[in-house]
C-alpha cells in the first residue's frame, strides 16, 4: 500500500432488490445494462487519484469467483461478508481487516458501486476538499444539489456554511415522501445524500467505538479469526442488526461535515435511474431487446432473450422486464414499492 495516496473502499455487497428481477441472476456489480460493469467503472474512476493496491472491496462471499477475476484488484484487498447486513457492518469489517495488515492512520474514501458521475473534474475537487477537512478529524459526506423531489434518495439538511462549499450537518432524512422532498428542496438547504464518505481510519474507529453497539463483538471476533469468513465472524453476522452507516454513525457523530458536490451524479441502482439514463426514442421509450412500441410513450422494456419479440400498444409509463424465470410488469409510479411487493410475493409463495 502507498501511504501518500488515499485508500478507497468500494461497497459492493448490496442485494440490488430495486433491480429485480435481474437481481435474481446477478448483482449490480456486474450487470451490463449500460454496456459496462458498474464495479469496473467505479474502480477506473478511483484509479485516477490512487493506485490499485490502495483500492479495497467489501462484497458478498457468493460473488467471490467473479471478484477474484478482476485483474486490477489484489485478492487480499477483497473482504467477503458471510451475509449482507448493510453498510455499517461492511465498513467496520473493512476497518478491522485493514488494521490487521496496515499500521497507522490512513485517509479513506468510502464509495458505493452504483453511481454514475459526470463532470469528474468537480468530483475530484470535492474529494480533495473532503480529504483536507478529514485530516482535522471530520467525517465528510458528499452532498449533491437536488434536481427534483424524489423519494428514491436520502437527503441531508445542511447547517452553517463554513466556506469553500463546506457545511455543518443538521440532520439526515432517509427517503422522504415526494411531498416532504419538495419541501426540503424549497427551503434550499438540503442535498441528496450521495452515500460517499471521507474520513481517516482512526477517526472512524473512534466513532464506531462510541456509537456502534457491536464494536466490541467485532474486535473479539477478529482477534480469533484469520479471515472474514471464519466461524466467529459468521456467527457475529448472524446476530447483528441490519443498519446503514448513515444511521449507525453519521446521525450520531458530532464529527460530520457536508461537502457540496458540483458534479452530475445519479444512483443507477434502480429501474427509475436506468430509465433516466438510457437513450430514448422520440416518444420517450427505452428499449433493450426486440421491443416495438405502438402508440405508447415513456415506457421501459428490457428483454433478456434476444430471440423474443414483444409489441407494446397504447401504454404510457410502463416498466416491462422479462427474464428466463421472472417477469416484472408495473407502472413507473409504482417502482418505489418494489421491495415491499417482492417481500409480499415471496411470503405468499
C-alpha positions as CSV (number, residue, x, y, z in Angstrom):
1,X,0.0,0.0,0.0
2,X,1.2,3.5,-0.8
3,X,0.8,5.8,2.2
4,X,0.9,9.0,0.1
5,X,-2.3,8.0,-1.7
6,X,-5.8,7.8,-0.3
7,X,-7.3,4.4,0.5
8,X,-10.6,3.7,-1.3
9,X,-13.3,1.3,0.0
10,X,-15.9,0.3,-2.6
11,X,-19.1,-1.1,-1.1
12,X,-20.4,-3.8,-3.4
13,X,-22.2,-6.2,-1.2
14,X,-25.8,-5.0,-1.6
15,X,-28.6,-7.2,-2.8
16,X,-29.9,-4.9,-5.7
17,X,-33.6,-5.6,-5.0
18,X,-34.5,-2.3,-6.7
19,X,-33.3,-4.0,-9.9
20,X,-35.4,-7.1,-9.6
21,X,-35.8,-9.5,-11.5
22,X,-32.2,-9.0,-12.9
23,X,-31.0,-9.2,-9.3
24,X,-32.1,-12.8,-9.1
25,X,-29.3,-13.7,-11.5
26,X,-26.5,-11.2,-11.0
27,X,-25.6,-8.4,-8.6
28,X,-25.5,-4.8,-9.8
29,X,-21.7,-5.0,-9.6
30,X,-21.5,-6.9,-12.9
31,X,-24.8,-6.0,-14.6
32,X,-24.1,-4.8,-18.1
33,X,-27.3,-2.8,-18.6
34,X,-25.3,0.2,-19.6
35,X,-22.8,-1.7,-21.7
36,X,-20.2,-1.7,-18.9
37,X,-19.7,-3.3,-15.4
38,X,-20.6,-0.7,-12.7
39,X,-17.8,-2.1,-10.5
40,X,-15.1,-1.8,-13.1
41,X,-16.3,1.7,-13.9
42,X,-16.0,2.7,-10.3
43,X,-12.6,1.2,-9.9
44,X,-11.4,3.1,-13.0
45,X,-12.8,6.4,-11.6
46,X,-10.6,6.0,-8.4
47,X,-7.5,4.8,-10.2
48,X,-7.2,8.4,-11.4
49,X,-6.4,9.5,-7.8
50,X,-4.9,6.4,-6.2
51,X,-3.1,3.2,-7.0
52,X,-4.7,-0.3,-7.4
53,X,-3.1,-1.6,-4.2
54,X,-5.0,1.1,-2.3
55,X,-8.4,0.0,-3.6
56,X,-10.4,-2.4,-1.4
57,X,-13.8,-4.1,-1.9
58,X,-16.3,-5.3,0.6
59,X,-18.7,-7.8,-1.1
60,X,-20.9,-10.8,-0.5
61,X,-19.0,-14.1,-0.4
62,X,-21.3,-15.5,-3.1
63,X,-19.5,-13.3,-5.7
64,X,-16.0,-14.5,-4.8
65,X,-15.4,-16.2,-8.1
66,X,-16.4,-13.1,-10.2
67,X,-14.4,-10.8,-7.9
68,X,-11.1,-12.7,-7.9
69,X,-11.1,-12.4,-11.7
70,X,-10.7,-8.7,-11.5
71,X,-7.2,-8.1,-12.7
72,X,-6.9,-4.6,-11.2
73,X,-7.7,-5.6,-7.6
74,X,-5.4,-7.6,-5.4
75,X,-7.1,-10.7,-3.9
76,X,-6.0,-9.7,-0.4
77,X,-7.9,-6.4,-0.9
78,X,-11.3,-8.1,-1.2
79,X,-13.1,-8.5,2.1
80,X,-16.0,-11.0,1.9
81,X,-19.0,-10.8,4.1
82,X,-20.8,-14.0,5.2
83,X,-24.1,-12.3,4.5
84,X,-25.4,-8.9,3.7
85,X,-26.1,-6.8,6.9
86,X,-25.9,-3.3,5.3
87,X,-23.1,-0.7,5.2
88,X,-22.5,-0.2,8.9
89,X,-21.2,-3.7,9.3
90,X,-19.4,-3.7,6.0
91,X,-17.4,-0.6,6.8
92,X,-16.4,-2.0,10.3
93,X,-15.5,-5.3,8.7
94,X,-13.1,-3.5,6.4
95,X,-11.6,-1.4,9.3
96,X,-10.7,-4.4,11.4
97,X,-9.4,-6.3,8.4
98,X,-7.4,-3.3,7.3
99,X,-5.9,-2.7,10.7
100,X,-4.6,-6.3,10.8
101,X,-2.2,-5.6,8.0
102,X,-1.7,-1.8,7.9
103,X,-0.4,0.2,10.9
104,X,-1.1,3.8,11.5
105,X,-3.8,6.2,10.2
106,X,-4.9,6.4,6.5
107,X,-7.1,8.8,4.6
108,X,-10.2,6.7,3.5
109,X,-12.8,7.3,0.8
110,X,-15.9,5.2,1.0
111,X,-18.0,4.8,-2.1
112,X,-21.0,2.7,-3.3
113,X,-20.6,0.9,-6.5
114,X,-23.7,2.0,-8.3
115,X,-23.1,5.7,-9.1
116,X,-22.9,7.4,-12.5
117,X,-20.7,10.5,-12.3
118,X,-20.1,13.1,-15.0
119,X,-18.1,16.3,-14.8
120,X,-15.4,14.3,-13.0
121,X,-13.1,17.4,-12.6
122,X,-15.6,18.7,-10.0
123,X,-15.9,15.3,-8.4
124,X,-12.2,15.2,-7.7
125,X,-12.3,18.7,-6.5
126,X,-14.9,17.8,-3.9
127,X,-12.8,14.8,-2.9
128,X,-9.7,17.0,-2.4
129,X,-11.7,19.3,-0.2
130,X,-13.1,16.3,1.8
131,X,-9.6,14.8,2.3
132,X,-8.3,18.2,3.6
133,X,-11.2,18.5,6.0
134,X,-10.9,14.9,7.1
135,X,-7.3,15.5,8.2
136,X,-8.7,17.5,11.1
137,X,-10.8,14.6,12.4
138,X,-14.0,15.2,10.5
139,X,-16.2,12.6,8.6
140,X,-17.2,14.2,5.4
141,X,-20.1,13.3,3.2
142,X,-20.6,14.5,-0.4
143,X,-23.9,16.2,-0.9
144,X,-25.5,16.7,-4.3
145,X,-27.7,19.7,-5.2
146,X,-31.1,18.1,-5.8
147,X,-32.6,18.4,-9.3
148,X,-36.1,17.4,-8.4
149,X,-38.0,15.9,-5.5
150,X,-37.8,12.2,-5.4
151,X,-38.4,9.6,-2.6
152,X,-35.7,7.4,-4.1
153,X,-32.7,9.2,-2.4
154,X,-31.8,10.1,1.1
155,X,-31.4,13.8,1.9
156,X,-29.0,15.8,4.1
157,X,-30.1,19.1,5.6
158,X,-27.1,21.4,5.9
159,X,-26.4,23.7,8.8
160,X,-23.9,26.6,8.9
161,X,-22.0,27.4,5.7
162,X,-18.3,27.2,6.7
163,X,-16.8,28.5,3.4
164,X,-15.4,26.7,0.4
165,X,-18.5,24.5,-0.1
166,X,-18.2,23.1,3.4
167,X,-21.3,22.9,5.8
168,X,-22.2,21.6,9.2
169,X,-24.9,19.0,9.2
170,X,-28.3,19.5,10.7
171,X,-29.9,16.1,10.0
172,X,-30.2,13.2,7.7
173,X,-33.6,12.4,6.1
174,X,-33.9,8.8,4.8
175,X,-36.0,8.6,1.6
176,X,-38.8,11.1,2.4
177,X,-42.1,11.2,0.7
178,X,-42.2,13.2,-2.6
179,X,-44.1,16.0,-0.8
180,X,-41.6,16.2,2.0
181,X,-38.7,16.1,-0.5
182,X,-40.3,19.0,-2.4
183,X,-40.5,21.0,0.9
184,X,-36.8,20.2,1.7
185,X,-35.8,21.4,-1.8
186,X,-37.9,24.5,-1.5
187,X,-36.0,25.5,1.7
188,X,-32.8,25.4,-0.3
189,X,-30.6,23.9,2.4
190,X,-30.9,20.2,1.6
191,X,-28.8,17.9,-0.6
192,X,-29.1,14.4,-2.0
193,X,-27.1,12.0,0.1
194,X,-24.6,10.5,-2.3
195,X,-23.5,7.8,0.2
196,X,-19.9,8.8,-0.3
197,X,-17.8,9.5,2.8
198,X,-14.3,10.6,3.5
199,X,-12.5,10.3,6.9
200,X,-9.4,9.0,8.4
201,X,-9.4,5.4,9.5
202,X,-8.5,6.5,13.1
203,X,-11.5,8.8,13.3
204,X,-13.9,6.2,12.0
205,X,-12.5,3.7,14.5
206,X,-13.1,6.1,17.4
207,X,-16.6,6.9,16.3
208,X,-17.5,3.3,15.8
209,X,-16.2,2.6,19.3
210,X,-18.5,5.3,20.7
211,X,-21.7,4.6,18.7
212,X,-21.8,1.2,17.2
213,X,-23.2,-1.4,19.7
214,X,-21.4,-4.4,18.1
215,X,-17.9,-2.8,18.1
216,X,-16.6,-5.0,20.9
217,X,-18.0,-8.1,19.4
218,X,-16.3,-7.3,16.1
219,X,-13.0,-6.8,17.9
220,X,-13.3,-10.1,19.7
221,X,-14.3,-12.0,16.5
222,X,-11.4,-10.6,14.5
223,X,-9.0,-11.4,17.3
224,X,-10.0,-15.1,17.0
225,X,-10.2,-15.2,13.2
226,X,-7.8,-15.4,10.2
227,X,-10.3,-14.2,7.6
228,X,-13.7,-12.6,7.4
229,X,-15.5,-16.0,6.7
230,X,-14.3,-17.7,9.8
231,X,-16.9,-19.2,12.1
232,X,-16.6,-16.4,14.7
233,X,-17.4,-13.7,12.2
234,X,-20.2,-15.8,10.5
235,X,-21.8,-16.2,14.0
236,X,-21.5,-12.5,14.6
237,X,-23.1,-11.5,11.3
238,X,-26.0,-13.8,12.2
239,X,-27.0,-11.7,15.2
240,X,-26.0,-8.1,14.3
241,X,-28.6,-5.5,13.2
242,X,-29.1,-4.7,9.6
243,X,-28.4,-0.9,9.6
244,X,-26.7,1.6,7.2
245,X,-23.6,3.5,8.1
246,X,-25.6,6.8,7.9
247,X,-27.9,5.7,10.8
248,X,-25.2,3.9,12.9
249,X,-22.6,6.6,12.7
250,X,-23.4,9.8,10.7
251,X,-26.7,10.5,12.5
252,X,-25.0,10.2,15.9
253,X,-21.5,11.6,15.4
254,X,-20.6,15.2,16.3
255,X,-17.8,15.0,13.7
256,X,-19.9,15.3,10.5
257,X,-19.3,17.7,7.7
258,X,-21.1,18.1,4.3
259,X,-19.1,18.9,1.2
260,X,-21.1,20.3,-1.7
261,X,-20.6,18.3,-4.9
262,X,-20.9,20.4,-8.1
263,X,-20.9,17.4,-10.4
264,X,-23.5,15.3,-12.2
265,X,-24.5,12.4,-10.0
266,X,-27.0,9.6,-10.3
267,X,-27.5,6.4,-8.3
268,X,-28.3,3.9,-11.1
269,X,-29.2,1.0,-8.8
270,X,-32.9,1.2,-9.7
271,X,-35.2,1.0,-12.7
272,X,-36.1,4.7,-12.2
273,X,-32.4,5.7,-12.7
274,X,-32.0,3.3,-15.6
275,X,-34.9,4.8,-17.4
276,X,-33.5,8.3,-16.8
277,X,-30.0,7.4,-18.1
278,X,-30.5,5.1,-21.1
279,X,-31.2,6.6,-24.5
280,X,-34.8,7.0,-25.6
281,X,-36.7,7.1,-28.9
282,X,-38.7,10.2,-30.0
283,X,-41.6,9.1,-27.8
284,X,-39.5,8.7,-24.6
285,X,-39.4,4.9,-24.8
286,X,-36.3,2.9,-23.5
287,X,-35.9,-0.4,-25.3
288,X,-33.4,-3.1,-24.6
289,X,-34.0,-6.1,-26.8
290,X,-36.5,-6.7,-29.6
291,X,-39.4,-4.5,-28.5
292,X,-41.7,-2.4,-30.7
293,X,-43.9,0.3,-29.1
294,X,-47.1,1.3,-31.0
295,X,-48.9,4.5,-29.8
296,X,-47.0,4.4,-26.5
297,X,-44.9,6.8,-24.6
298,X,-42.3,6.9,-21.8
299,X,-42.1,3.1,-21.4
300,X,-39.1,0.9,-20.4
301,X,-38.9,-2.6,-22.0
302,X,-36.0,-4.8,-21.1
303,X,-35.7,-8.3,-22.7
304,X,-33.1,-10.8,-21.6
305,X,-33.9,-13.1,-24.5
306,X,-32.7,-11.6,-27.8
307,X,-34.8,-14.0,-29.8
308,X,-38.1,-12.9,-28.2
309,X,-40.2,-10.1,-29.7
310,X,-42.8,-8.0,-27.9
311,X,-45.3,-5.5,-29.0
312,X,-46.4,-2.7,-26.6
313,X,-49.6,-0.9,-27.6
314,X,-51.2,2.2,-26.3
315,X,-49.4,2.2,-22.9
316,X,-47.6,5.0,-21.1
317,X,-45.1,4.9,-18.2
318,X,-44.9,1.1,-18.1
319,X,-41.9,-0.9,-17.0
320,X,-41.6,-4.4,-18.5
321,X,-38.6,-6.5,-17.6
322,X,-38.6,-10.1,-18.9
323,X,-36.0,-12.7,-17.9
324,X,-35.9,-16.5,-18.1
325,X,-37.7,-17.2,-14.9
326,X,-39.3,-13.9,-13.8
327,X,-41.1,-11.0,-15.3
328,X,-41.8,-7.6,-13.9
329,X,-44.8,-5.5,-15.2
330,X,-45.6,-2.3,-13.4
331,X,-46.2,1.4,-13.9
332,X,-43.2,3.5,-13.3
333,X,-45.1,5.3,-10.5
334,X,-45.2,2.1,-8.5
335,X,-41.5,1.3,-8.6
336,X,-40.9,2.8,-5.1
337,X,-42.9,-0.1,-3.7
338,X,-40.9,-2.8,-5.5
339,X,-39.1,-4.1,-2.4
340,X,-42.3,-4.3,-0.4
341,X,-44.1,-6.0,-3.2
342,X,-41.3,-8.6,-3.6
343,X,-41.4,-9.3,0.2
344,X,-45.1,-10.0,0.0
345,X,-44.7,-12.1,-3.1
346,X,-42.1,-14.3,-1.5
347,X,-44.1,-14.6,1.7
348,X,-47.1,-15.8,-0.3
349,X,-45.3,-18.4,-2.4
